[in-house]
Amino acid sequence: MPLPESLHMLFSRFTRSIKTILIVEDEPLVAFDNELRVVDAGYRVVATVDTEGEAIALLERESIDLVLADVNLSGGGSGIEVARVASGLNIPVLFATGTCPGGAQQYAIGCLNKPYSAAELVGAIEAVDRMIGGKTPKTMPGPLSLFTV
């Protein structure tokens, strides 16, 4: 059961700036697992989608604090294009993919390399949250690379 935000605040000196997350992932089991882990960590998942078009439509109409995006999406879509649109809307993107895309660093805050554990996923989101808040991440999960510090 996720910790209510009010209790999370009691046990943490750091106030989260990331509360809502859009998951863009074309592998159903990975998408389901990511959603479960993110919700268990106290975040709200706006949606979990597997196509570029669905993701971009949500970016334009929902309040989203972070996009967790794979690079290769269903229907030949690209998480890089999702990241480009999100970047234009000032929404940070964390790639969660097998191979971090070269040349897309200007659109994302970092990359979490697959495979990663549930703890590494949550730790990566927390590191990104601290970075967005102007703080230095306390820990860096092994598969996480941050593009800007």
MIPATI-618397 format. One line per field, with one value per atom (N, C-alpha, C, O, CB): x, y, z; residue in three letters; chain; atom name. Coordinates in steps of 0.2 Angstrom, whole numbers, plus 5000, padded with zeros to 4 digits. Glycine has a CB too. Example, Ala and Ser with C-alpha at 12.3 -4.5 7.8 and 13.67 -1.06 7.14 Angstrom:
<nodes>
xx <- (5066	5062	5066	5071	5057	5064	5068	5064	5067	5070)
yy <- (4972	4978	4984	4983	4978	4989	4995	5000	5006	4997)
zz <- (5039	5039	5039	5042	5045	5035	5036	5039	5040	5029)
r <- (ALA	ALA	ALA	ALA	ALA	SER	SER	SER	SER	SER)
c <- (A	A	A	A	A	A	A	A	A	A)
a <- (N	CA	C	O	CB	N	CA	C	O	CB)
</nodes>
This chain:
<nodes>
xx <- (5004	5000	5004	5009	4995	5003	5007	5006	5001	5006	5012	5012	5008	5010	5019	5003	5000	5005	5010	4994	5003	5008	5009	5015	5005	5004	5005	5010	5014	4998	5010	5015	5022	5027	5012	5022	5028	5032	5038	5027	5028	5031	5033	5038	5025	5030	5033	5039	5044	5028	5041	5047	5052	5057	5045	5051	5056	5056	5052	5054	5063	5064	5063	5062	5071	5063	5063	5056	5052	5067	5053	5046	5047	5050	5043	5043	5043	5040	5035	5039	5043	5040	5037	5033	5046	5039	5036	5030	5032	5041	5024	5019	5015	5012	5014	5015	5011	5016	5020	5006	5015	5020	5016	5011	5024	5018	5016	5021	5027	5015	5018	5023	5021	5016	5021	5027	5026	5031	5037	5029	5028	5031	5027	5021	5033	5031	5027	5027	5024	5030	5031	5031	5026	5028	5039	5021	5016	5018	5016	5010	5022	5024	5029	5028	5028	5033	5037	5033	5033	5042	5028	5023	5019	5019	5018	5017	5013	5017	5015	5010	5023	5028	5030	5030	5034	5031	5033	5027	5028	5035	5021	5016	5015	5013	5009	5015	5014	5019	5018	5014	5026	5031	5030	5032	5038	5028	5028	5022	5023	5027	5016	5011	5012	5011	5004	5016	5018	5022	5022	5021	5026	5031	5027	5030	5036	5021	5017	5016	5013	5020	5018	5016	5010	5007	5022	5007	5001	5002	5006	4995	5000	5001	4995	4990	5002	4997	4992	4989	4983	4994	4993	4991	4998	5003	4988	4996	5002	5000	4995	5003	5004	5002	5008	5014	5000	5007	5012	5014	5018	5011	5010	5012	5014	5012	5006	5017	5019	5013	5013	5024	5008	5002	4999	4997	4998	4997	4994	4998	4995	4993	5004	5008	5008	5007	5016	5009	5009	5002	5002	5011	4997	4990	4989	4986	4984	4992	4991	4995	4994	4993	5001	5006	5002	5003	5012	4998	4995	4989	4986	4993	4986	4980	4980	4975	4974	4985	4985	4991	4996	4987	4990	4996	5000	4999	4993	5006	5011	5018	5020	5013	5021	5027	5033	5039	5027	5032	5038	5035	5030	5042	5039	5037	5043	5049	5037	5041	5045	5044	5039	5044	5049	5048	5053	5059	5048	5051	5055	5057	5053	5052	5062	5063	5059	5057	5071	5059	5056	5048	5047	5059	5044	5037	5033	5035	5033	5027	5022	5021	5021	5016	5020	5018	5024	5022	5012	5030	5035	5037	5041	5035	5033	5034	5040	5044	5028	5042	5048	5047	5044	5053	5050	5050	5055	5054	5053	5059	5063	5058	5059	5069	5054	5049	5044	5043	5044	5042	5038	5042	5040	5036	5049	5053	5054	5054	5060	5054	5055	5049	5050	5056	5043	5037	5036	5035	5031	5038	5038	5043	5041	5040	5049	5054	5051	5052	5060	5047	5044	5039	5038	5042	5036	5031	5034	5030	5025	5041	5044	5042	5042	5043	5041	5040	5046	5048	5034	5049	5055	5054	5048	5059	5059	5058	5064	5070	5058	5063	5068	5067	5062	5067	5072	5071	5072	5077	5077	5068	5069	5069	5064	5063	5075	5076	5082	5087	5077	5083	5088	5095	5100	5087	5094	5100	5098	5094	5102	5102	5101	5102	5107	5105	5098	5098	5104	5103	5092	5108	5113	5110	5105	5119	5111	5109	5102	5099	5108	5099	5093	5093	5088	5088	5100	5101	5098	5096	5108	5097	5094	5086	5084	5095	5083	5076	5075	5069	5073	5080	5078	5083	5088	5079	5081	5085	5090	5095	5081	5088	5093	5090	5085	5093	5094	5092	5093	5098	5096	5088	5088	5089	5084	5082	5094	5096	5092	5093	5103	5089	5086	5091	5096	5080	5091	5086	5087	5093	5085	5082	5083	5078	5073	5082	5079	5075	5070	5070	5079	5065	5060	5063	5061	5054	5068	5071	5075	5075	5076	5078	5082	5077	5079	5086	5072	5067	5064	5065	5060	5063	5060	5066	5065	5057	5072	5078	5080	5082	5084	5079	5080	5075	5077	5080	5069	5064	5065	5065	5057	5067	5069	5075	5075	5070	5080	5086	5084	5087	5091	5080	5078	5074	5075	5073	5069	5065	5070	5069	5061	5075	5080	5083	5084	5085	5085	5089	5085	5087	5091	5078	5073	5073	5072	5067	5073	5072	5078	5079	5070	5084	5090	5094	5099	5088	5093	5097	5101	5100	5092	5106	5110	5107	5105	5118	5106	5104	5108	5114	5103	5104	5107	5111	5116	5102	5107	5110	5109	5104	5107	5113	5112	5112	5117	5118	5106	5106	5111	5112	5098	5114	5119	5117	5121	5120	5110	5109	5106	5104	5103	5107	5105	5110	5116	5101	5109	5114	5110	5105	5117	5112	5109	5113	5119	5109	5109	5112	5114	5119	5107	5110	5112	5112	5108	5107	5117	5118	5118	5119	5124)
yy <- (4994	5000	5006	5007	5000	5011	5017	5021	5021	5021	5025	5029	5035	5039	5031	5038	5044	5050	5050	5045	5055	5060	5064	5066	5065	5064	5068	5064	5067	5068	5057	5054	5054	5054	5046	5054	5054	5061	5061	5054	5066	5073	5072	5076	5078	5069	5068	5065	5067	5064	5060	5056	5058	5055	5049	5064	5066	5074	5077	5064	5076	5083	5086	5092	5085	5082	5084	5084	5079	5080	5090	5090	5088	5091	5097	5083	5081	5086	5089	5074	5087	5091	5087	5089	5096	5080	5076	5072	5069	5070	5073	5069	5065	5060	5075	5068	5064	5062	5066	5068	5056	5053	5050	5046	5047	5051	5047	5042	5043	5052	5036	5030	5029	5027	5024	5029	5027	5021	5022	5033	5015	5009	5004	5003	5006	5001	4996	4989	4985	4997	4987	4980	4980	4983	4978	4976	4976	4974	4977	4971	4969	4967	4972	4974	4960	4976	4981	4987	4990	4983	4989	4994	4993	4997	4995	4987	4985	4985	4988	4978	4983	4983	4990	4992	4978	4994	5001	5005	5008	5004	5004	5007	5005	5009	5006	4999	4996	4999	5001	4988	4999	5001	5009	5011	5000	5013	5020	5022	5026	5023	5018	5019	5017	5021	5016	5012	5010	5015	5015	5003	5018	5023	5030	5035	5025	5030	5036	5041	5047	5040	5039	5044	5042	5037	5043	5047	5046	5045	5049	5052	5039	5038	5041	5039	5030	5046	5049	5044	5043	5055	5040	5035	5031	5033	5038	5025	5021	5019	5016	5014	5022	5021	5018	5018	5028	5015	5012	5015	5012	5005	5021	5024	5031	5034	5023	5033	5040	5045	5050	5042	5043	5048	5048	5054	5045	5043	5043	5047	5051	5036	5046	5050	5058	5062	5048	5060	5067	5070	5075	5068	5066	5069	5070	5075	5064	5066	5066	5072	5076	5060	5073	5079	5085	5090	5078	5086	5092	5093	5099	5092	5088	5090	5088	5090	5086	5085	5083	5087	5089	5075	5087	5090	5084	5079	5093	5084	5079	5082	5087	5075	5079	5081	5078	5081	5080	5072	5068	5063	5060	5064	5062	5057	5051	5053	5059	5045	5039	5036	5033	5035	5036	5034	5029	5030	5040	5024	5019	5023	5028	5012	5021	5024	5021	5025	5024	5014	5011	5009	5006	5005	5012	5011	5008	5006	5018	5006	5002	5006	5012	5000	5003	5006	5010	5014	5011	5008	5012	5019	5023	5013	5020	5027	5028	5023	5028	5034	5035	5039	5044	5039	5036	5040	5046	5051	5035	5047	5053	5058	5064	5052	5057	5062	5064	5070	5059	5059	5061	5066	5070	5054	5064	5068	5075	5080	5065	5076	5082	5086	5092	5081	5084	5087	5089	5095	5083	5084	5086	5091	5096	5079	5091	5096	5103	5108	5095	5103	5110	5112	5118	5109	5108	5110	5110	5111	5104	5110	5110	5105	5105	5117	5099	5093	5088	5086	5089	5087	5083	5075	5073	5083	5072	5066	5062	5064	5065	5056	5051	5045	5041	5049	5044	5038	5031	5031	5038	5026	5020	5015	5013	5018	5013	5009	5005	5005	5014	5000	4996	4999	4997	4990	5004	5008	5015	5017	5006	5019	5026	5029	5028	5030	5034	5036	5042	5047	5039	5041	5046	5052	5051	5044	5058	5064	5066	5071	5062	5063	5065	5068	5069	5059	5069	5072	5078	5080	5072	5082	5089	5089	5094	5093	5083	5082	5079	5079	5078	5076	5072	5074	5077	5065	5072	5074	5068	5069	5075	5062	5056	5050	5050	5055	5045	5038	5033	5032	5037	5028	5023	5016	5015	5022	5013	5007	5001	4999	5006	4998	4991	4986	4987	4989	4981	4980	4984	4985	4972	4985	4989	4986	4983	4996	4986	4984	4989	4995	4981	4987	4991	4997	5003	4988	4995	5000	5005	5011	4996	5002	5007	5012	5017	5003	5009	5014	5019	5025	5009	5018	5023	5027	5033	5019	5024	5028	5033	5039	5024	5031	5036	5041	5047	5032	5040	5045	5050	5056	5042	5047	5052	5056	5062	5048	5053	5057	5063	5068	5052	5061	5066	5072	5078	5063	5070	5074	5079	5085	5071	5076	5081	5085	5091	5076	5083	5087	5093	5098	5083	5091	5096	5102	5108	5093	5099	5104	5108	5111	5100	5107	5110	5107	5110	5117	5101	5098	5092	5090	5094	5090	5085	5078	5077	5085	5073	5067	5063	5064	5062	5061	5057	5051	5049	5055	5047	5041	5041	5044	5035	5037	5036	5029	5025	5040	5026	5019	5018	5022	5018	5012	5010	5011	5014	5003	5009	5010	5017	5018	5005	5022	5029	5033	5033	5032	5037	5042	5048	5048	5040	5053	5060	5064	5064	5063	5068	5072	5078	5081	5072	5081	5088	5088	5085	5093	5091	5091	5098	5100	5087)
zz <- (5000	5000	5000	5004	5006	4995	4995	5001	5004	4989	5003	5009	5007	5002	5011	5011	5009	5009	5013	5014	5005	5004	5010	5012	4999	5015	5021	5026	5029	5025	5026	5030	5026	5030	5030	5020	5016	5018	5020	5009	5019	5021	5028	5029	5020	5032	5039	5040	5044	5043	5035	5036	5031	5030	5034	5027	5023	5023	5024	5015	5023	5023	5016	5015	5026	5011	5004	5002	5002	5000	4999	4997	4989	4985	4998	4987	4980	4976	4977	4980	4970	4965	4960	4956	4961	4959	4955	4959	4964	4952	4956	4959	4954	4956	4962	4948	4943	4937	4935	4940	4935	4930	4924	4925	4933	4918	4912	4910	4910	4906	4910	4908	4901	4899	4912	4897	4890	4888	4888	4885	4888	4887	4883	4884	4894	4878	4874	4876	4873	4867	4881	4883	4889	4894	4885	4888	4893	4900	4905	4891	4901	4908	4911	4917	4907	4907	4910	4912	4917	4905	4907	4909	4915	4919	4903	4916	4922	4928	4933	4921	4928	4933	4935	4941	4932	4930	4931	4935	4940	4925	4932	4935	4942	4947	4931	4944	4951	4955	4961	4951	4953	4957	4959	4964	4954	4954	4954	4959	4963	4947	4958	4963	4970	4974	4960	4971	4977	4981	4987	4977	4977	4979	4981	4983	4975	4980	4981	4976	4977	4987	4970	4964	4961	4962	4959	4957	4953	4946	4943	4954	4943	4936	4932	4933	4935	4928	4924	4919	4918	4920	4916	4911	4910	4911	4905	4907	4904	4897	4896	4908	4892	4885	4882	4884	4882	4875	4872	4865	4861	4871	4863	4857	4858	4862	4852	4853	4852	4852	4856	4846	4848	4847	4854	4856	4842	4857	4864	4869	4873	4867	4869	4874	4873	4877	4874	4866	4865	4866	4868	4857	4865	4866	4874	4876	4864	4878	4885	4887	4892	4889	4884	4886	4885	4889	4882	4880	4878	4882	4882	4871	4886	4890	4897	4901	4886	4899	4906	4910	4907	4907	4917	4921	4923	4926	4927	4920	4921	4923	4921	4914	4928	4931	4929	4929	4939	4926	4923	4918	4919	4929	4913	4908	4909	4909	4901	4910	4910	4903	4902	4916	4899	4892	4890	4890	4888	4886	4882	4876	4874	4881	4872	4866	4860	4856	4865	4860	4854	4857	4862	4852	4853	4855	4850	4844	4856	4852	4847	4841	4841	4851	4835	4829	4826	4822	4830	4828	4825	4828	4826	4818	4833	4837	4840	4842	4841	4842	4846	4852	4852	4841	4857	4864	4863	4867	4869	4858	4857	4855	4857	4852	4851	4849	4854	4855	4843	4859	4865	4869	4872	4868	4870	4874	4871	4875	4875	4864	4861	4863	4864	4853	4862	4863	4871	4872	4861	4875	4882	4884	4888	4886	4881	4882	4881	4884	4879	4875	4873	4878	4878	4866	4881	4886	4893	4898	4886	4894	4900	4905	4911	4904	4902	4906	4906	4900	4904	4911	4911	4909	4911	4918	4906	4903	4906	4906	4896	4908	4910	4906	4906	4918	4901	4897	4901	4906	4891	4900	4903	4898	4895	4909	4896	4889	4889	4894	4884	4885	4884	4882	4885	4879	4878	4875	4876	4872	4868	4879	4880	4873	4870	4885	4871	4864	4864	4868	4862	4859	4858	4854	4850	4854	4856	4852	4855	4852	4845	4860	4863	4870	4873	4863	4872	4878	4880	4885	4880	4874	4875	4877	4879	4869	4876	4877	4884	4886	4872	4887	4893	4899	4898	4892	4905	4911	4912	4916	4917	4910	4911	4908	4904	4918	4909	4906	4911	4914	4900	4912	4916	4912	4908	4921	4912	4907	4910	4916	4907	4905	4907	4907	4903	4902	4911	4916	4922	4924	4917	4926	4932	4937	4935	4931	4943	4949	4951	4948	4955	4954	4957	4961	4960	4961	4965	4969	4965	4967	4974	4960	4955	4952	4951	4950	4950	4946	4951	4949	4944	4957	4962	4964	4964	4968	4965	4966	4961	4962	4968	4954	4949	4948	4947	4942	4950	4950	4956	4955	4951	4961	4967	4965	4967	4973	4962	4960	4955	4956	4957	4950	4946	4949	4948	4940	4954	4958	4962	4962	4963	4965	4969	4964	4965	4973	4958	4953	4951	4950	4947	4949	4947	4953	4951	4945	4959	4965	4966	4971	4971	4962	4964	4969	4971	4966	4971	4976	4972	4966	4981	4976	4973	4975	4981	4976	4970	4972	4978	4978	4966	4983	4988	4986	4988	4994	4982	4979	4971	4969	4983	4968	4961	4959	4960	4957	4957	4955	4950	4945	4953	4950	4945	4938	4934	4946	4936	4929	4927	4921	4927	4931	4930	4928	4931	4936	4922	4920	4919	4916	4913	4923	4922	4917	4917	4929	4913	4908	4910	4907	4902	4915	4917	4925	4928	4915	4927	4935	4937	4943	4937)
r <- (MET	MET	MET	MET	MET	PRO	PRO	PRO	PRO	PRO	LEU	LEU	LEU	LEU	LEU	PRO	PRO	PRO	PRO	PRO	GLU	GLU	GLU	GLU	GLU	SER	SER	SER	SER	SER	LEU	LEU	LEU	LEU	LEU	HIS	HIS	HIS	HIS	HIS	MET	MET	MET	MET	MET	LEU	LEU	LEU	LEU	LEU	PHE	PHE	PHE	PHE	PHE	SER	SER	SER	SER	SER	ARG	ARG	ARG	ARG	ARG	PHE	PHE	PHE	PHE	PHE	THR	THR	THR	THR	THR	ARG	ARG	ARG	ARG	ARG	SER	SER	SER	SER	SER	ILE	ILE	ILE	ILE	ILE	LYS	LYS	LYS	LYS	LYS	THR	THR	THR	THR	THR	ILE	ILE	ILE	ILE	ILE	LEU	LEU	LEU	LEU	LEU	ILE	ILE	ILE	ILE	ILE	VAL	VAL	VAL	VAL	VAL	GLU	GLU	GLU	GLU	GLU	ASP	ASP	ASP	ASP	ASP	GLU	GLU	GLU	GLU	GLU	PRO	PRO	PRO	PRO	PRO	LEU	LEU	LEU	LEU	LEU	VAL	VAL	VAL	VAL	VAL	ALA	ALA	ALA	ALA	ALA	PHE	PHE	PHE	PHE	PHE	ASP	ASP	ASP	ASP	ASP	ASN	ASN	ASN	ASN	ASN	GLU	GLU	GLU	GLU	GLU	LEU	LEU	LEU	LEU	LEU	ARG	ARG	ARG	ARG	ARG	VAL	VAL	VAL	VAL	VAL	VAL	VAL	VAL	VAL	VAL	ASP	ASP	ASP	ASP	ASP	ALA	ALA	ALA	ALA	ALA	GLY	GLY	GLY	GLY	GLY	TYR	TYR	TYR	TYR	TYR	ARG	ARG	ARG	ARG	ARG	VAL	VAL	VAL	VAL	VAL	VAL	VAL	VAL	VAL	VAL	ALA	ALA	ALA	ALA	ALA	THR	THR	THR	THR	THR	VAL	VAL	VAL	VAL	VAL	ASP	ASP	ASP	ASP	ASP	THR	THR	THR	THR	THR	GLU	GLU	GLU	GLU	GLU	GLY	GLY	GLY	GLY	GLY	GLU	GLU	GLU	GLU	GLU	ALA	ALA	ALA	ALA	ALA	ILE	ILE	ILE	ILE	ILE	ALA	ALA	ALA	ALA	ALA	LEU	LEU	LEU	LEU	LEU	LEU	LEU	LEU	LEU	LEU	GLU	GLU	GLU	GLU	GLU	ARG	ARG	ARG	ARG	ARG	GLU	GLU	GLU	GLU	GLU	SER	SER	SER	SER	SER	ILE	ILE	ILE	ILE	ILE	ASP	ASP	ASP	ASP	ASP	LEU	LEU	LEU	LEU	LEU	VAL	VAL	VAL	VAL	VAL	LEU	LEU	LEU	LEU	LEU	ALA	ALA	ALA	ALA	ALA	ASP	ASP	ASP	ASP	ASP	VAL	VAL	VAL	VAL	VAL	ASN	ASN	ASN	ASN	ASN	LEU	LEU	LEU	LEU	LEU	SER	SER	SER	SER	SER	GLY	GLY	GLY	GLY	GLY	GLY	GLY	GLY	GLY	GLY	GLY	GLY	GLY	GLY	GLY	SER	SER	SER	SER	SER	GLY	GLY	GLY	GLY	GLY	ILE	ILE	ILE	ILE	ILE	GLU	GLU	GLU	GLU	GLU	VAL	VAL	VAL	VAL	VAL	ALA	ALA	ALA	ALA	ALA	ARG	ARG	ARG	ARG	ARG	VAL	VAL	VAL	VAL	VAL	ALA	ALA	ALA	ALA	ALA	SER	SER	SER	SER	SER	GLY	GLY	GLY	GLY	GLY	LEU	LEU	LEU	LEU	LEU	ASN	ASN	ASN	ASN	ASN	ILE	ILE	ILE	ILE	ILE	PRO	PRO	PRO	PRO	PRO	VAL	VAL	VAL	VAL	VAL	LEU	LEU	LEU	LEU	LEU	PHE	PHE	PHE	PHE	PHE	ALA	ALA	ALA	ALA	ALA	THR	THR	THR	THR	THR	GLY	GLY	GLY	GLY	GLY	THR	THR	THR	THR	THR	CYS	CYS	CYS	CYS	CYS	PRO	PRO	PRO	PRO	PRO	GLY	GLY	GLY	GLY	GLY	GLY	GLY	GLY	GLY	GLY	ALA	ALA	ALA	ALA	ALA	GLN	GLN	GLN	GLN	GLN	GLN	GLN	GLN	GLN	GLN	TYR	TYR	TYR	TYR	TYR	ALA	ALA	ALA	ALA	ALA	ILE	ILE	ILE	ILE	ILE	GLY	GLY	GLY	GLY	GLY	CYS	CYS	CYS	CYS	CYS	LEU	LEU	LEU	LEU	LEU	ASN	ASN	ASN	ASN	ASN	LYS	LYS	LYS	LYS	LYS	PRO	PRO	PRO	PRO	PRO	TYR	TYR	TYR	TYR	TYR	SER	SER	SER	SER	SER	ALA	ALA	ALA	ALA	ALA	ALA	ALA	ALA	ALA	ALA	GLU	GLU	GLU	GLU	GLU	LEU	LEU	LEU	LEU	LEU	VAL	VAL	VAL	VAL	VAL	GLY	GLY	GLY	GLY	GLY	ALA	ALA	ALA	ALA	ALA	ILE	ILE	ILE	ILE	ILE	GLU	GLU	GLU	GLU	GLU	ALA	ALA	ALA	ALA	ALA	VAL	VAL	VAL	VAL	VAL	ASP	ASP	ASP	ASP	ASP	ARG	ARG	ARG	ARG	ARG	MET	MET	MET	MET	MET	ILE	ILE	ILE	ILE	ILE	GLY	GLY	GLY	GLY	GLY	GLY	GLY	GLY	GLY	GLY	LYS	LYS	LYS	LYS	LYS	THR	THR	THR	THR	THR	PRO	PRO	PRO	PRO	PRO	LYS	LYS	LYS	LYS	LYS	THR	THR	THR	THR	THR	MET	MET	MET	MET	MET	PRO	PRO	PRO	PRO	PRO	GLY	GLY	GLY	GLY	GLY	PRO	PRO	PRO	PRO	PRO	LEU	LEU	LEU	LEU	LEU	SER	SER	SER	SER	SER	LEU	LEU	LEU	LEU	LEU	PHE	PHE	PHE	PHE	PHE	THR	THR	THR	THR	THR	VAL	VAL	VAL	VAL	VAL)
c <- (A	A	A	A	A	A	A	A	A	A	A	A	A	A	A	A	A	A	A	A	A	A	A	A	A	A	A	A	A	A	A	A	A	A	A	A	A	A	A	A	A	A	A	A	A	A	A	A	A	A	A	A	A	A	A	A	A	A	A	A	A	A	A	A	A	A	A	A	A	A	A	A	A	A	A	A	A	A	A	A	A	A	A	A	A	A	A	A	A	A	A	A	A	A	A	A	A	A	A	A	A	A	A	A	A	A	A	A	A	A	A	A	A	A	A	A	A	A	A	A	A	A	A	A	A	A	A	A	A	A	A	A	A	A	A	A	A	A	A	A	A	A	A	A	A	A	A	A	A	A	A	A	A	A	A	A	A	A	A	A	A	A	A	A	A	A	A	A	A	A	A	A	A	A	A	A	A	A	A	A	A	A	A	A	A	A	A	A	A	A	A	A	A	A	A	A	A	A	A	A	A	A	A	A	A	A	A	A	A	A	A	A	A	A	A	A	A	A	A	A	A	A	A	A	A	A	A	A	A	A	A	A	A	A	A	A	A	A	A	A	A	A	A	A	A	A	A	A	A	A	A	A	A	A	A	A	A	A	A	A	A	A	A	A	A	A	A	A	A	A	A	A	A	A	A	A	A	A	A	A	A	A	A	A	A	A	A	A	A	A	A	A	A	A	A	A	A	A	A	A	A	A	A	A	A	A	A	A	A	A	A	A	A	A	A	A	A	A	A	A	A	A	A	A	A	A	A	A	A	A	A	A	A	A	A	A	A	A	A	A	A	A	A	A	A	A	A	A	A	A	A	A	A	A	A	A	A	A	A	A	A	A	A	A	A	A	A	A	A	A	A	A	A	A	A	A	A	A	A	A	A	A	A	A	A	A	A	A	A	A	A	A	A	A	A	A	A	A	A	A	A	A	A	A	A	A	A	A	A	A	A	A	A	A	A	A	A	A	A	A	A	A	A	A	A	A	A	A	A	A	A	A	A	A	A	A	A	A	A	A	A	A	A	A	A	A	A	A	A	A	A	A	A	A	A	A	A	A	A	A	A	A	A	A	A	A	A	A	A	A	A	A	A	A	A	A	A	A	A	A	A	A	A	A	A	A	A	A	A	A	A	A	A	A	A	A	A	A	A	A	A	A	A	A	A	A	A	A	A	A	A	A	A	A	A	A	A	A	A	A	A	A	A	A	A	A	A	A	A	A	A	A	A	A	A	A	A	A	A	A	A	A	A	A	A	A	A	A	A	A	A	A	A	A	A	A	A	A	A	A	A	A	A	A	A	A	A	A	A	A	A	A	A	A	A	A	A	A	A	A	A	A	A	A	A	A	A	A	A	A	A	A	A	A	A	A	A	A	A	A	A	A	A	A	A	A	A	A	A	A	A	A	A	A	A	A	A	A	A	A	A	A	A	A	A	A	A	A	A	A	A	A	A	A	A	A	A	A	A	A	A	A	A	A	A	A	A	A	A	A	A	A	A	A	A	A	A	A	A	A	A	A	A	A	A	A	A	A	A	A	A	A	A	A	A	A	A	A	A	A	A	A	A	A	A	A	A	A	A	A	A	A	A	A	A	A	A	A	A	A	A	A	A	A	A	A	A	A	A	A	A	A	A	A	A	A	A	A	A	A	A	A	A	A	A	A	A	A	A	A	A	A	A	A	A	A	A	A	A	A	A	A	A	A	A)
a <- (N	CA	C	O	CB	N	CA	C	O	CB	N	CA	C	O	CB	N	CA	C	O	CB	N	CA	C	O	CB	N	CA	C	O	CB	N	CA	C	O	CB	N	CA	C	O	CB	N	CA	C	O	CB	N	CA	C	O	CB	N	CA	C	O	CB	N	CA	C	O	CB	N	CA	C	O	CB	N	CA	C	O	CB	N	CA	C	O	CB	N	CA	C	O	CB	N	CA	C	O	CB	N	CA	C	O	CB	N	CA	C	O	CB	N	CA	C	O	CB	N	CA	C	O	CB	N	CA	C	O	CB	N	CA	C	O	CB	N	CA	C	O	CB	N	CA	C	O	CB	N	CA	C	O	CB	N	CA	C	O	CB	N	CA	C	O	CB	N	CA	C	O	CB	N	CA	C	O	CB	N	CA	C	O	CB	N	CA	C	O	CB	N	CA	C	O	CB	N	CA	C	O	CB	N	CA	C	O	CB	N	CA	C	O	CB	N	CA	C	O	CB	N	CA	C	O	CB	N	CA	C	O	CB	N	CA	C	O	CB	N	CA	C	O	CB	N	CA	C	O	CB	N	CA	C	O	CB	N	CA	C	O	CB	N	CA	C	O	CB	N	CA	C	O	CB	N	CA	C	O	CB	N	CA	C	O	CB	N	CA	C	O	CB	N	CA	C	O	CB	N	CA	C	O	CB	N	CA	C	O	CB	N	CA	C	O	CB	N	CA	C	O	CB	N	CA	C	O	CB	N	CA	C	O	CB	N	CA	C	O	CB	N	CA	C	O	CB	N	CA	C	O	CB	N	CA	C	O	CB	N	CA	C	O	CB	N	CA	C	O	CB	N	CA	C	O	CB	N	CA	C	O	CB	N	CA	C	O	CB	N	CA	C	O	CB	N	CA	C	O	CB	N	CA	C	O	CB	N	CA	C	O	CB	N	CA	C	O	CB	N	CA	C	O	CB	N	CA	C	O	CB	N	CA	C	O	CB	N	CA	C	O	CB	N	CA	C	O	CB	N	CA	C	O	CB	N	CA	C	O	CB	N	CA	C	O	CB	N	CA	C	O	CB	N	CA	C	O	CB	N	CA	C	O	CB	N	CA	C	O	CB	N	CA	C	O	CB	N	CA	C	O	CB	N	CA	C	O	CB	N	CA	C	O	CB	N	CA	C	O	CB	N	CA	C	O	CB	N	CA	C	O	CB	N	CA	C	O	CB	N	CA	C	O	CB	N	CA	C	O	CB	N	CA	C	O	CB	N	CA	C	O	CB	N	CA	C	O	CB	N	CA	C	O	CB	N	CA	C	O	CB	N	CA	C	O	CB	N	CA	C	O	CB	N	CA	C	O	CB	N	CA	C	O	CB	N	CA	C	O	CB	N	CA	C	O	CB	N	CA	C	O	CB	N	CA	C	O	CB	N	CA	C	O	CB	N	CA	C	O	CB	N	CA	C	O	CB	N	CA	C	O	CB	N	CA	C	O	CB	N	CA	C	O	CB	N	CA	C	O	CB	N	CA	C	O	CB	N	CA	C	O	CB	N	CA	C	O	CB	N	CA	C	O	CB	N	CA	C	O	CB	N	CA	C	O	CB	N	CA	C	O	CB	N	CA	C	O	CB	N	CA	C	O	CB	N	CA	C	O	CB	N	CA	C	O	CB	N	CA	C	O	CB	N	CA	C	O	CB	N	CA	C	O	CB	N	CA	C	O	CB	N	CA	C	O	CB	N	CA	C	O	CB	N	CA	C	O	CB	N	CA	C	O	CB	N	CA	C	O	CB	N	CA	C	O	CB	N	CA	C	O	CB	N	CA	C	O	CB	N	CA	C	O	CB	N	CA	C	O	CB	N	CA	C	O	CB	N	CA	C	O	CB	N	CA	C	O	CB	N	CA	C	O	CB	N	CA	C	O	CB	N	CA	C	O	CB	N	CA	C	O	CB	N	CA	C	O	CB	N	CA	C	O	CB	N	CA	C	O	CB	N	CA	C	O	CB	N	CA	C	O	CB)
</nodes>
